[in-house]
Amino acid sequence: MIHPPDEGCPTEPEPPGLGSLEAVFEALGRVLVVLDADLRIIRASRTLDTLACAGAAERVIGRRAEELLGAGLFSPEEPIGEALARGRREEGRRAVLQCADSERLVSVTAAPLPEHVRAHCDPRARFLVVLRPAEEEDVAAAIAAAPGPLARSPAMLRVVALLDSLHRSDVPVLITGESGTGKEVVARALHARSCRASGPFMAVNVGALPADLLETELFGHVRGAFTGAVRDRVGRFELAHHGTILLDEIGEMPLPLQVKLLRVLQDGVYERVGESTPRRLEARVVAATNVDLKAAITRGTFREDLYYRLCVVPIHIPPLRERPEDVAPLAHQLVARIGQRDGRALRLSPDTVRVLERLPWPGNVRELENALQYASVVCQGQTIQVEELPPGLAESGNSLRRAGGGPRPSALPPPSPVAVTKVEGDEAQRIRAALETTRWNRARAATALGVSRTTLWRRMRELGLE
């Protein structure tokens, strides 16, 4: 907190050589703060008076940086303090500017002052801190908080329009698409637009539980229904009362449970395990799968009558490679969310966006998110560059840039066969490395790659890695 200086505190002499630099930042509407080796403020531009409070630029002289911005950034083990001690720049950190009785959220960038610059200004100057209003990042925050799927491609615009048209309906919906395309995001958007939006949204991964556990998870059980059932348990159908229940990976549901689910959809009632009293279903049922259910019906692993009960309204989410127009808005949203979570203001360079748009993304949005999470850890500044993407992606991206360059809207031709071959070669290398690391355990390798086992098996076949 900035307080008035003690009476009799000597006025510091005007530091030579910093005035012109300060004027530049003032013209840009930024606050420039100069620190000495002990992180004490030896100069602050007059724009601090506007950003904080009247007289702040004068009162902070001689104070420690943490009195202005809090100790959470400048202590040796915190991001800015550690970076300055190592001679590095740290960008886009958020802090609360404290002045008198007011507080304001600001974005903070700090950097060591190069020696050749110090030679021409105040010899005490060691570090520069630049402040700007965090409100300038509200656009990124709005992108990060945007509900539902982001849509720019015609295919996803049609999905969003369909979601809007279902706001008064309560019929079952079947969402299909490859793993990682955002089926749960679409299901949540469907719930948020429905008349049940005020109720709970319950998601159950059908493929993650064995049949006996899945039955009690969905329907609940009563005390004594089986060994270990020492108390009554409420199932997800009951917990979703007046809301929506998402049955994810519905194609993995065992046949005996498919029969029970069919009755729920037909009659609107269910029973807890070990109980004969019917309970009325008061929730909308949405199912999602990355399995071809019609092929599963042919194989005899999925009931045809259940399929038609679930697929009253089908919604298909295309893979990311078929809608490159959506990559940029998705990437910006994901980076904004990652930055908010980590307390950083991150952005993507134009080259990085172009590379992301041209990559095939076999793991779809989930793989894109993993790649950006990696890049955010590697990135030392605010702007993620191509070289900071995961190694295989960065190499593929550079190959694509050399082969074709900019964005790939549908009106432009696809990458050259040479570039595609290079990308597939890099992908095969990444998959093989993951398999070797996990001793060819496909489930663990799929988790490491951020894709489903089905996607991994399919890509292994396509790339000749079986």
C-alpha positions in Angstrom: 0.0 0.0 0.0 1.3 3.4 -0.9 1.3 5.9 1.9 2.6 9.5 2.0 6.4 9.6 2.6 7.9 10.5 5.9 8.4 14.2 6.6 12.0 15.2 5.9 12.6 12.5 3.3 15.1 13.9 0.9 14.0 14.3 -2.7 15.9 12.1 -5.1 17.8 13.9 -7.9 16.3 13.7 -11.4 17.7 10.5 -12.9 19.5 11.4 -16.2 18.7 9.5 -19.4 15.3 8.0 -18.3 13.1 11.0 -19.2 12.9 10.2 -22.9 12.1 6.6 -22.2 9.4 7.6 -19.7 7.9 9.9 -22.3 7.6 7.1 -24.8 5.6 5.0 -22.3 3.5 7.9 -21.3 2.5 8.4 -24.9 1.5 4.8 -25.1 -0.7 5.1 -22.0 1.6 2.8 -20.0 3.3 3.3 -16.6 7.0 3.0 -16.4 8.5 2.2 -13.0 12.3 2.0 -12.5 13.8 -0.2 -9.8 17.2 -0.4 -8.2 19.0 -3.6 -7.3 17.0 -3.9 -4.0 13.7 -3.6 -6.0 13.1 -0.1 -4.6 11.4 2.4 -6.9 13.7 5.2 -8.0 11.4 6.6 -10.7 7.7 6.3 -11.8 6.1 8.0 -14.8 3.3 10.5 -14.3 0.8 8.1 -15.8 0.8 6.3 -12.5 -1.2 9.2 -11.1 -3.9 8.4 -13.6 -3.7 4.6 -13.2 -3.5 4.6 -9.4 -4.3 7.9 -7.6 -3.2 11.5 -7.6 0.3 12.0 -6.4 1.2 8.3 -6.6 4.2 8.9 -9.0 5.9 11.0 -6.4 4.9 9.1 -3.3 6.2 5.7 -4.5 9.8 7.0 -4.8 12.0 5.0 -2.3 9.3 2.4 -1.7 9.8 -1.3 -2.5 8.0 -2.6 -5.5 5.9 -4.9 -3.4 4.4 -1.9 -1.6 2.9 -0.9 -4.9 2.1 -4.3 -6.4 2.0 -6.7 -3.5 4.6 -9.3 -2.4 3.1 -12.1 -4.5 5.2 -11.3 -7.5 8.5 -9.9 -6.4 9.7 -12.3 -3.7 12.6 -14.5 -4.8 10.4 -17.6 -5.2 7.7 -15.8 -7.1 7.5 -15.4 -10.9 8.8 -11.8 -11.4 11.3 -11.9 -8.5 12.8 -15.2 -9.8 12.9 -14.0 -13.4 14.7 -10.7 -12.5 17.2 -12.6 -10.4 18.0 -14.8 -13.3 18.3 -11.9 -15.7 15.1 -12.7 -17.6 12.0 -10.8 -18.7 8.6 -11.8 -17.2 5.5 -10.7 -19.1 1.7 -10.5 -18.5 1.5 -11.2 -14.8 -1.5 -9.7 -13.0 -1.3 -7.7 -9.8 -3.5 -5.4 -7.7 -2.2 -1.8 -7.8 -2.6 -0.5 -4.3 -2.9 3.3 -3.7 -4.5 5.0 -0.7 -7.9 3.4 -0.3 -8.2 2.3 -4.0 -7.2 -0.9 -5.8 -6.9 -1.6 -9.5 -6.1 -4.8 -11.4 -3.1 -4.3 -13.7 -0.9 -6.3 -16.0 2.7 -6.3 -15.1 5.8 -6.8 -17.3 9.3 -6.6 -15.8 12.8 -6.9 -17.3 16.4 -6.2 -16.4 17.8 -3.0 -17.7 20.6 -3.8 -20.2 24.1 -2.7 -19.1 24.6 -0.5 -22.2 21.5 1.4 -21.3 22.4 1.7 -17.7 25.6 3.4 -18.7 23.6 6.4 -20.1 21.1 6.8 -17.2 20.8 6.7 -13.4 23.5 4.2 -12.3 21.1 2.9 -9.6 18.7 1.6 -12.3 18.6 -2.1 -12.6 15.0 -3.1 -13.6 12.1 -1.8 -15.6 8.5 -2.5 -14.7 5.7 -1.6 -17.2 2.1 -1.5 -16.0 -1.1 -1.3 -18.0 -4.8 -1.6 -17.1 -6.0 -5.2 -16.9 -9.2 -4.0 -18.5 -7.4 -4.2 -21.8 -7.4 -7.9 -21.4 -11.1 -8.1 -20.9 -11.6 -9.3 -24.5 -9.4 -12.3 -23.8 -11.2 -12.9 -20.5 -14.6 -12.8 -22.4 -13.2 -15.3 -25.0 -12.1 -17.6 -22.2 -15.5 -17.5 -20.5 -17.5 -17.8 -23.7 -20.1 -20.6 -23.1 -20.7 -23.4 -25.6 -18.8 -24.3 -28.8 -17.0 -21.6 -30.8 -18.1 -21.7 -34.4 -16.8 -20.1 -37.5 -17.0 -23.0 -39.9 -20.3 -23.7 -41.7 -20.6 -27.1 -40.1 -20.3 -25.8 -36.6 -22.5 -22.8 -37.3 -25.2 -25.4 -38.3 -24.6 -27.2 -34.9 -25.0 -23.9 -33.0 -28.2 -23.1 -34.9 -29.6 -26.6 -34.1 -28.8 -26.1 -30.4 -30.7 -22.8 -30.5 -33.7 -24.4 -32.2 -33.9 -27.1 -29.4 -34.3 -24.7 -26.6 -38.0 -25.6 -26.0 -37.6 -29.3 -26.7 -36.9 -32.0 -24.2 -36.4 -35.0 -26.6 -33.3 -37.2 -26.4 -30.3 -36.1 -28.4 -27.4 -38.2 -29.7 -24.1 -36.4 -30.2 -21.5 -38.2 -32.4 -18.0 -37.3 -33.3 -14.4 -38.4 -32.8 -12.8 -38.3 -29.4 -11.8 -34.8 -28.4 -14.1 -32.9 -30.8 -16.0 -31.3 -27.9 -19.1 -33.5 -27.5 -19.5 -32.7 -23.8 -19.1 -29.0 -24.6 -22.0 -29.3 -27.0 -24.0 -31.2 -24.5 -23.5 -28.6 -21.8 -24.4 -25.9 -24.3 -27.6 -27.8 -25.1 -28.4 -27.9 -21.4 -27.7 -24.2 -20.9 -30.1 -23.3 -23.7 -32.9 -25.6 -22.6 -35.8 -25.1 -20.2 -33.9 -27.3 -17.7 -30.9 -24.9 -17.5 -31.6 -24.1 -13.9 -31.3 -27.8 -13.0 -28.1 -29.9 -12.7 -26.0 -31.2 -15.5 -24.7 -34.7 -14.8 -22.1 -36.4 -17.0 -21.4 -40.2 -16.8 -18.6 -41.8 -18.7 -20.3 -45.2 -19.6 -17.1 -46.7 -20.9 -15.1 -46.0 -17.7 -17.0 -48.3 -15.3 -17.6 -52.1 -15.3 -21.2 -53.2 -15.7 -22.0 -53.8 -12.1 -20.6 -50.5 -10.9 -22.2 -48.7 -13.9 -25.7 -50.0 -13.0 -25.6 -48.6 -9.4 -23.9 -45.4 -10.7 -26.9 -44.8 -13.0 -29.8 -46.2 -11.1 -28.6 -46.2 -7.5 -29.1 -49.0 -5.0 -30.8 -49.8 -1.7 -29.2 -51.1 1.4 -28.6 -54.9 1.3 -29.0 -55.0 -2.5 -25.6 -56.8 -2.7 -22.6 -57.5 -0.6 -21.1 -54.2 0.5 -24.3 -52.2 0.0 -24.4 -50.9 3.6 -26.5 -47.9 2.8 -28.9 -46.5 0.2 -27.2 -44.8 -2.7 -28.8 -42.2 -5.1 -28.0 -42.8 -8.8 -27.2 -40.2 -11.4 -30.7 -40.4 -13.0 -32.1 -39.2 -9.6 -29.3 -36.6 -9.1 -30.1 -35.1 -12.5 -33.7 -34.3 -11.3 -35.1 -31.4 -13.5 -31.8 -31.2 -15.3 -29.8 -33.1 -18.0 -27.9 -36.3 -17.8 -25.1 -37.0 -20.4 -24.3 -40.7 -21.1 -20.9 -40.3 -22.6 -19.3 -43.2 -24.6 -22.8 -44.8 -24.9 -21.4 -47.2 -27.4 -19.5 -49.0 -24.6 -22.6 -49.7 -22.6 -23.0 -53.5 -21.9 -26.0 -55.1 -23.6 -27.9 -56.0 -20.3 -27.8 -52.3 -19.3 -28.9 -51.3 -22.7 -32.1 -53.2 -22.1 -32.6 -51.3 -18.8 -31.8 -47.9 -20.4 -34.3 -48.7 -23.2 -37.1 -49.2 -20.6 -36.1 -45.8 -19.0 -36.5 -44.1 -22.3 -39.7 -45.9 -23.3 -41.6 -45.7 -19.9 -39.8 -42.8 -18.2 -39.3 -44.9 -15.0 -36.4 -46.7 -13.4 -35.7 -48.7 -10.2 -32.8 -48.6 -7.8 -30.9 -51.9 -7.7 -32.5 -54.1 -5.2 -35.7 -52.1 -5.2 -39.1 -52.8 -6.9 -40.6 -49.3 -6.5 -40.5 -47.5 -9.8 -39.2 -43.9 -9.8 -40.1 -41.4 -12.5 -37.3 -40.0 -14.6 -37.3 -36.2 -14.5 -34.2 -35.5 -16.6 -33.4 -35.0 -20.2 -31.2 -37.8 -21.6 -28.3 -36.9 -23.9 -25.9 -39.5 -25.2 -22.6 -39.1 -26.9 -20.2 -41.5 -28.7 -17.2 -41.7 -30.9 -18.3 -45.2 -32.1 -20.3 -45.9 -35.3 -23.4 -47.2 -33.7 -24.9 -48.4 -36.9 -21.8 -50.6 -37.4 -22.2 -51.7 -33.8 -25.8 -52.7 -34.5 -24.6 -54.8 -37.4 -22.0 -56.5 -35.1 -24.6 -57.1 -32.5 -23.0 -55.0 -29.8 -25.6 -52.3 -29.7 -29.4 -52.6 -29.7 -31.2 -51.1 -32.7 -34.3 -50.2 -30.7 -32.1 -48.3 -28.2 -30.4 -46.4 -31.0 -33.6 -45.1 -32.4 -34.8 -44.1 -28.9 -31.6 -42.1 -28.3 -31.2 -40.7 -31.8 -34.4 -38.6 -31.9 -32.2 -35.6 -32.7 -28.7 -36.4 -34.1 -25.9 -33.9 -33.8 -22.6 -34.7 -35.5 -19.4 -32.8 -34.5 -16.9 -32.9 -37.4 -13.2 -33.5 -36.6 -11.1 -30.5 -36.3 -9.2 -31.3 -39.6 -12.4 -30.8 -41.5 -13.1 -27.4 -40.0 -9.8 -25.4 -40.0 -11.8 -22.2 -39.7 -12.5 -23.1 -36.1 -8.9 -23.7 -35.1 -8.0 -20.0 -34.5 -10.9 -19.0 -32.3 -10.6 -22.3 -30.4 -6.8 -21.7 -29.9 -7.4 -18.1 -28.7 -10.1 -19.3 -26.2 -7.9 -22.1 -24.9 -4.9 -19.8 -24.5 -7.0 -17.2 -22.7 -8.3 -19.9 -20.3 -4.8 -21.3 -19.7 -3.5 -17.7 -19.1 -6.4 -17.0 -16.6 -5.7 -20.2 -14.7 -1.9 -19.4 -14.5 -2.3 -15.7 -13.9 -0.7 -14.7 -17.2 -1.8 -12.7 -20.2 -0.9 -15.0 -23.1 -1.4 -14.6 -26.8 -0.5 -16.4 -30.0 1.7 -15.0 -32.7 0.2 -14.8 -36.2 2.7 -17.5 -37.5 1.7 -19.8 -34.6 -2.0 -19.4 -35.5 -1.2 -20.2 -39.2 0.7 -23.3 -38.2 -2.1 -24.5 -35.9 -4.7 -24.1 -38.7 -2.7 -26.3 -41.0 -2.0 -29.2 -38.6 -4.2 -32.3 -38.9 -5.0 -32.7 -35.1 -5.9 -36.4 -34.9 -6.7 -35.8 -31.2 -8.9 -32.9 -32.2 -9.6 -30.1 -29.6 -8.1 -32.1 -26.7 -4.8 -32.5 -28.6 -4.9 -28.8 -29.4 -5.4 -27.9 -25.8 -2.5 -30.2 -24.7 -0.2 -28.6 -27.3 -1.1 -25.1 -26.0 -0.7 -26.1 -22.4 2.8 -27.3 -23.3 3.6 -24.1 -25.1 2.4 -22.0 -22.2 4.9 -23.7 -19.9 7.8 -23.3 -22.3 6.9 -19.7 -23.3 8.9 -17.2 -21.3 7.0 -14.1 -22.6 3.4 -13.3 -23.4 3.4 -14.4 -27.1 3.6 -18.1 -28.0 5.8 -18.7 -31.0 5.9 -21.6 -33.4 9.1 -22.9 -31.8 7.4 -23.2 -28.4 4.8 -25.8 -29.6 5.6 -29.4 -28.7 8.6 -30.6 -30.7 6.8 -32.8 -33.3 4.2 -30.1 -33.9 6.7 -27.4 -34.2 8.7 -29.3 -36.8 5.5 -30.2 -38.7 4.4 -26.6 -38.5 7.7 -25.3 -39.9 7.5 -27.8 -42.8 4.0 -26.6 -43.6 5.0 -23.0 -43.4 7.8 -23.7 -45.9 5.5 -25.7 -48.1 2.6 -23.3 -48.2 2.5 -20.5 -45.6 -0.7 -18.9 -44.5 -4.1 -20.0 -43.3 -6.1 -22.6 -45.1 -9.6 -21.5 -45.6 -11.7 -23.8 -47.7 -11.2 -21.7 -50.8 -7.4 -22.4 -50.8 -5.8 -25.7 -51.9 -4.7 -28.1 -49.2 -1.0 -28.5 -48.2 1.2 -30.2 -50.8 1.6 -34.0 -50.7 5.2 -33.5 -49.5 4.1 -31.5 -46.5 1.3 -33.9 -45.7 3.8 -36.8 -45.8 6.1 -34.9 -43.5 3.3 -34.3 -41.0 2.3 -37.9 -41.1 5.9 -39.0 -40.6 6.2 -36.7 -37.5 2.9 -38.0 -36.2 4.1 -41.6 -36.6 7.3 -40.7 -34.7 5.3 -39.1 -31.8 3.0 -42.1 -31.6 5.9 -44.6 -31.7 7.7 -42.7 -29.0 4.6 -42.7 -26.8 4.2 -46.4 -27.3 7.8 -47.3 -26.6 7.7 -45.1 -23.5 4.7 -47.0 -22.2 6.0 -50.4 -23.4 3.3 -50.5 -26.1 0.5 -50.2 -23.5 -2.0 -48.6 -25.9 -4.3 -47.2 -23.1 -1.4 -45.4 -21.4 0.0 -44.2 -24.7 -3.4 -42.8 -25.7 -3.6 -40.9 -22.4 0.0 -39.5 -23.0 -1.0 -38.4 -26.5 -4.3 -36.8 -25.3 -6.4 -39.0 -27.6 -8.8 -41.9 -27.1 -7.8 -45.5 -27.5 -10.0 -45.7 -30.5 -8.3 -42.8 -32.2 -4.9 -44.2 -31.4 -5.7 -47.6 -32.8 -7.1 -46.0 -36.0 -4.1 -43.8 -36.5 -1.7 -46.7 -35.8 -3.5 -48.7 -38.6 -3.4 -45.8 -41.0 0.3 -45.1 -40.3 1.3 -48.8 -40.4 2.3 -49.0 -36.7 0.4 -52.2 -35.8 
